[in-house]
Structure formats: C-alpha cells, structure tokens
Amino acid sequence: SPQEFAAGHVEGAINIEHTNIAEAIAKAGVGKDDKVILYCQSGRRSGIALETLKTLGFSKAENAGGIVQARKVLQKP
C-alpha cells in the first residue's frame, strides 16, 4: 500500500498495489520477459499479485515474501 511504501521500502522498488498490478505494471514499462520481484509487508498480497502476473504471462515474476525477506533476496537496504 502507499502507506507501507512511505513507511519504508526496498531501494529501487516501484509501489504498485496488488489490486491494480495488471494495469500499473504495463504503465511502468515492465515487459513480460523482465524479472519482477514482488514483496509486501507480509508476503500475502505479493502472492496474489504474482498469480495475476503469471496469468498475464510474466514468466520471470517471483514472490520474495515480506519486506525483510525481500531485502535479503535483493541484497538491498
């Protein structure tokens, strides 16, 4: 959510709410063959977003889980 993003996010992240992922990811210029790492506070909503992206053909999308896990996976603050 915008509130969670404002409270803290992984460096370089783009804030896209899971309910608007299909439209917003296209506007952000992300291609279906681009690597997409999703995360949220707990990992639940990013999992929902992942299913949406898979349905749309994003083959390199993955759910890093919560923000703490995402920072470890991406090795970023």
C-alpha positions in Angstrom: 0.0 0.0 0.0 1.1 3.6 -0.4 1.3 3.9 3.4 3.6 0.9 3.8 5.7 2.1 0.9 6.1 5.5 2.6 7.0 3.9 5.9 9.9 2.0 4.2 10.7 0.1 1.1 13.5 -1.7 -0.7 15.8 0.6 -2.5 14.7 1.0 -6.2 11.2 -0.5 -5.6 8.2 0.7 -7.5 5.0 0.9 -5.5 2.1 -0.9 -7.3 -0.9 -2.1 -5.3 -1.8 -5.8 -5.9 -5.4 -4.8 -6.8 -4.0 -2.7 -9.7 -1.0 -4.7 -10.8 -2.1 -5.6 -14.3 -2.7 -2.0 -15.4 0.1 -0.4 -13.4 2.9 -2.7 -14.4 2.2 -2.0 -18.1 2.3 1.7 -17.4 5.6 1.3 -15.6 7.1 -0.2 -18.8 7.8 -3.7 -17.4 7.8 -6.4 -20.0 6.6 -9.9 -19.7 10.2 -11.2 -20.1 11.6 -8.9 -17.4 12.5 -10.2 -14.0 9.9 -9.0 -11.4 10.4 -9.4 -7.7 7.3 -8.8 -5.7 7.0 -8.2 -2.0 4.7 -6.6 0.6 4.7 -6.3 4.3 3.9 -10.0 5.0 4.1 -11.6 1.5 0.3 -12.4 1.2 -0.6 -9.6 -1.2 2.5 -10.0 -3.2 1.5 -13.7 -3.7 -1.9 -12.5 -5.0 -0.1 -10.1 -7.4 2.2 -13.0 -8.5 -0.8 -15.1 -9.5 -2.2 -12.2 -11.5 1.2 -11.7 -13.3 1.5 -15.4 -14.1 -1.9 -15.3 -15.6 -0.8 -12.4 -17.8 2.3 -14.3 -19.0 5.0 -12.8 -16.8 7.3 -15.9 -16.7 10.1 -14.4 -14.6 7.9 -12.9 -11.8 8.6 -14.2 -8.2 7.3 -13.5 -4.7 10.1 -12.6 -2.3 7.6 -12.5 0.6 7.7 -9.8 3.2 10.0 -6.8 3.1 12.6 -8.3 5.4 12.9 -11.3 3.1 12.9 -9.1 0.0 15.8 -7.1 1.4 17.8 -10.3 1.9 16.9 -11.7 -1.5 17.8 -8.5 -3.3 20.7 -7.6 -1.0 19.5 -4.0 -0.8 18.6 -1.7 2.1 
